[in-house]
C-alpha cells in the first residue's frame, strides 16, 4: 500500500457513519450484509447509506456483489489488512516493545511477506 491509498482509506473511515458501516461489515464477516439490513441496523435512510457505501467502495475498503435483487456489501479484509500493515510497518523500530494488538498485526504481515 502506498501513502496515497492509505490516506484515501483513512479519509473514508474518518467519518462517524462510514466508520459505523465498516465496523458493522467487519462483524458480518465475508458473507456481508444487504443494503436493507445495513440501513436497518444503523437507522440510515437509503440515500444516506448509498452515499457512504460509495465512498467506502471508492477507497477499496468495501466490496459489493449482487445476488438476485439484492446487493450485498462486505468489508474488503485484504485492504483492511494492508492498511493495518502500512500503519504498523516497523512499529517500535522492530524492537518488539509494541502493544499486544499491534504485535499481532505486524507478525501476521511479516508471515505473509515471507510466504509471498
C-alpha positions as CSV (number, residue, x, y, z in Angstrom):
1,X,0.0,0.0,0.0
2,X,1.3,3.4,-0.8
3,X,0.8,6.6,1.1
4,X,-1.9,7.9,-1.2
5,X,-4.0,4.8,-0.8
6,X,-3.6,4.9,3.0
7,X,-4.7,8.5,3.1
8,X,-7.8,7.7,1.0
9,X,-8.7,4.7,3.2
10,X,-8.2,6.7,6.4
11,X,-10.2,9.6,5.0
12,X,-13.1,7.2,4.2
13,X,-13.1,6.0,7.8
14,X,-12.7,9.4,9.3
15,X,-16.5,10.0,9.4
16,X,-18.8,8.5,12.0
17,X,-21.4,6.9,9.7
18,X,-18.8,5.4,7.4
19,X,-16.9,4.1,10.3
20,X,-20.0,2.5,11.8
21,X,-20.9,0.9,8.4
22,X,-17.3,-0.5,8.1
23,X,-17.3,-1.9,11.6
24,X,-20.7,-3.5,11.1
25,X,-19.4,-5.1,7.9
26,X,-16.3,-6.4,9.6
27,X,-18.6,-8.0,12.2
28,X,-20.7,-9.6,9.5
29,X,-17.7,-11.3,8.0
30,X,-17.2,-12.5,4.5
31,X,-20.9,-13.1,3.9
32,X,-21.5,-9.3,4.3
33,X,-24.9,-7.8,4.6
34,X,-27.5,-6.5,2.1
35,X,-28.2,-2.8,1.9
36,X,-31.5,-3.0,3.7
37,X,-30.0,-4.8,6.7
38,X,-27.2,-2.3,7.0
39,X,-29.7,0.6,6.8
40,X,-31.9,-1.0,9.4
41,X,-29.1,-1.8,11.8
42,X,-27.7,1.7,11.7
43,X,-31.1,3.5,11.2
44,X,-30.0,5.1,7.9
45,X,-32.0,6.4,5.0
46,X,-31.3,4.6,1.7
47,X,-29.8,7.7,0.1
48,X,-27.5,8.3,3.0
49,X,-26.4,4.7,3.0
50,X,-25.7,4.8,-0.7
51,X,-23.6,7.9,-0.4
52,X,-21.4,6.5,2.4
53,X,-21.1,3.0,0.9
54,X,-19.9,4.6,-2.4
55,X,-17.2,6.5,-0.5
56,X,-16.0,3.3,1.2
57,X,-16.1,1.4,-2.1
58,X,-14.0,4.0,-3.8
59,X,-11.4,3.7,-1.1
60,X,-11.3,0.0,-1.6
61,X,-12.5,-0.9,1.9
62,X,-15.9,-2.3,0.9
63,X,-16.8,-4.7,-1.9
64,X,-20.2,-5.5,-3.3
65,X,-21.8,-8.4,-5.0
66,X,-25.3,-8.9,-6.5
67,X,-27.4,-11.9,-5.6
68,X,-30.8,-11.8,-7.2
69,X,-32.4,-8.5,-6.5
70,X,-30.1,-7.8,-3.5
71,X,-26.7,-6.1,-3.3
72,X,-24.5,-7.4,-0.6
73,X,-21.7,-5.4,0.9
74,X,-18.7,-6.8,2.7
75,X,-15.6,-5.4,4.2
76,X,-12.5,-5.9,2.0
77,X,-10.4,-7.7,4.6
78,X,-7.3,-7.7,2.3
79,X,-7.5,-3.9,2.0
80,X,-8.1,-3.6,5.8
81,X,-5.1,-5.8,6.5
82,X,-2.9,-3.8,4.1
83,X,-3.9,-0.6,5.8
84,X,-3.1,-2.0,9.3
85,X,0.2,-3.3,7.9
86,X,1.0,0.1,6.4
87,X,0.2,1.8,9.7
88,X,2.3,-0.6,11.8
89,X,5.2,-1.2,9.5
90,X,8.4,-1.1,11.6
91,X,6.4,-0.4,14.7
92,X,8.6,0.3,17.7
93,X,11.6,0.2,15.3
94,X,11.2,-3.6,15.1
95,X,12.3,-3.9,18.8
96,X,9.2,-5.9,19.9
97,X,8.0,-3.4,22.6
98,X,4.7,-2.9,20.8
99,X,1.3,-3.3,22.4
100,X,-0.1,-6.9,22.0
101,X,-2.6,-6.0,19.3
102,X,0.0,-4.2,17.2
103,X,2.4,-7.0,17.6
104,X,-0.2,-9.5,16.3
105,X,-0.9,-7.3,13.3
106,X,2.8,-6.9,12.4
107,X,3.5,-10.5,13.0
108,X,0.8,-11.6,10.5
109,X,2.1,-9.1,8.0
110,X,5.7,-10.5,8.3
111,X,4.4,-14.0,7.9
112,X,2.5,-13.1,4.7
113,X,5.6,-11.2,3.3
114,X,7.8,-14.3,3.8
115,X,5.2,-16.5,2.1
116,X,4.9,-14.2,-0.9
